[in-house]
Amino acid sequence: MRNTFKVLFYIKKNAPLRNGNTPIMGRITINGQRTQLSTQLSVNPNLWDVSMGRAAGRSAVASHVNEQLSQIRFHIERCYNTLFYEHALVTPKMVKEMYFGNDQRNETLLAFFRHHNEEFSRMVGISRSKTTYYKYRCVYKHLENYVNDKFNRKDLLFKELDKEFLTGFHHYIAQECGHKKNTTWIYMIAFKHILMLARSRGHMAKDLFANYKLRSEFVARNYLSMTEIRKLIRLDLDDMTLQLVRDAFLFSCFTGLSYIDLCTLTPQHIQQDGKQLWISTTRRKTGSAVNVRIFAIPYTILLKYKPMQRNARIFRLPSNGWCNICLERIMSLAGIPRHITFHSARHTFATTITLSQGMAIETISKLLGHKNIRTTQIYATITHSKLDGDMERLSKRLDTLYRDTDLEKVRERL
């Protein structure tokens, strides 16, 4: 696409100076986008030629103003040409920044990343999660160590980065830091976001991740069977914290609520529709509305923990990490020799509680608050019981479609 670039000068009539002159402003326009800048010049409004965008006449004052405007135009055009040959996309703001000496090409990687994390941390609890902030902070620390170990420097300019740097950092995370494939994938996706953000602000000319393959590996989601759920229900626990974590985990198994949504659940989210109780809330992660009916087991747990105040939290759980440590102990006591985390409760709801009982995947997706049904398909594994049940129903339907006489005909031909 051909760029349309234009520099225009005009006077700011509504802001006259004390000496009667008016300030001369500049306007840079590229493909319909525009930005204004001050030329630090002024002129008598009677001398200004609007159609020409310069001072009229051949007086000494007019000649001096026009000469300075020509120099400003020349420098702006030079900045544009420099950026045009280095960047696929040039914006008026980029030209303006370069003209005033704020050349964004000299921005450094770690300084930019650090500023991003500082801005992100201020939004934690408002529109950003603490877990995501910790992820970016961890990636930054790895990147800082890599730059120091590999280049013996405290920072690098964005224009110094290339594909070799990218593959080197990828190898550093996977091999030297010893992270597993999916953790490496998550960290590289976060780094990709940082570079995309830097490129959108004019710090980078090329997309280093173009044609760069990042792949995750499939990991089987752990979930509990009906037998294992019964073991948890019947398990006697003396420790109050273990009781709380076990009960909250079971509540999540039968409602599909995530750890963070369970932590923020209050009596205000419990709605009665006739004789039925429903949880009506919004997922913290996606902002999707969730409406889940409360069955007998979660209702019994709710009666145990429901506070008197309408806005008080129902489950005062410890941190997610501590809950997972507690679950490790609980599973051991229950005789369940598998690695189960709190998030496994959602997998259990999607698989054992709903899909295995014949619920449609579309309904499960709605109950889990997923915006994309493909996410639900990852959660919901087809179990052997579900497969056996479906095949048994298919067998009965086929038996009714084809009578014994049809079967005899097949036997005669064998």
C-alpha positions, 0 to 999 in steps of 0.5 A: 500500500502506498503511504500518503505523507504530508506536512502542513503549517498553520497559525493558531488564531485562538491563542494569540501572544502578548505581542499580537503574533500567533503561534505557528503549528505543524501538522504531520499526516500519514494515511489519514492519521495526524499529529500536531507539533509546535514549531516554536515560531510565531508570526503576525496573522496579517502576514500569514498565507493560509493557502500556501502555509507560509508567511506572505511577501518578501519582507525580512520577517517573512523571509526569516520565518519561511526559511525556518519553516523550510528547515523544519519541513526538511528535518521532518521529511528526513525523519519520515524517510529514515523510518519508512525504510526501517519500518513496515508501519510508520505513524505520525507520532513516530515521526514527531518523536524522532524529530524532537530527538526521542528516537524510539529506535534507541529504546532498550529491551529490559527497560521496556519490559520493566516498565511494562511490568510496573504498569501491569502490577498497578492493574493487578486486582482491577483488570489483571491477575496476580498470576499473570503478573508473576509470569511476566516477572519470571520471564523478565528475570530469565531474560535479564539473566540471559542478557547478562550471561550471554552478552555480559551487558545490562541491557540491549537495544531493540534494534540489536535483536534478531532471530539468533537472539530469539532461538538463544533465549528459547534454548536458555529457558528450555535447557539451562533453566530446565523448564518443561516444554509447556512452561517454556511455551508459556514463557515464550508466548509472554515474551512474544507479547512484549515484542509485539507491544514494542513493535506497535510502539515503533521500537522494532522494525521486524516481527522476530516471531514471524514463521517462528514455531511455538508448540505446546504438548498435550497433557492429560488432564487429571480428574476424579472418578465417581469412586474417588469422589466417594472416597473424599466424601467419606474421608474423616479429617481432624485438621480444620484446614484440610476439611476446608480445602477438601469441602471446597474442592468437592464443591468445585467438583459439583459446580465447576467453579475455579479457585479464584471464583470460589474465593470470591463466592458470597451468599449474594451469588446464591439465587433461589428459583422456586425450590431450586438454588442456583449460583449466579456469578461472573468468571473472573478470568473471562468475564462470562456469566455463569449459572450453575444449579446447586445439587444435594452434596454442594448444598450440604457443604454450603450449609456448613460454611454459609456466613450470616453476612450477605457480602461475606466470603463463603470459603476463606481458603488459603492460597492456591499453592497451599491448597494444592499442598493440602490436596496432596496430603488429602489424596494420600489419606484417601488412597488416591495415588495421583497428582491432583490440584485444585484445578482438577475439580473443574476437570472432574466437573467437565468429565465425571459429573457432566459429560459422563452423565450424557450432558451436551458439550455445549451445555458444559461449555456454558456452565464452565463459563468458556467463551470458546467451545474448543477450550471445553473440549480440552477439559472434557475427556471421553471416559470409558464409562461414557464410551461404553454407555454410548456404544450400548445405546447405539447397539440397542438402536441398531438391533431395533432397526435390523430384525432377526430375519436380516441377521439370518440373511447375513449368516447365509452369505458367510 
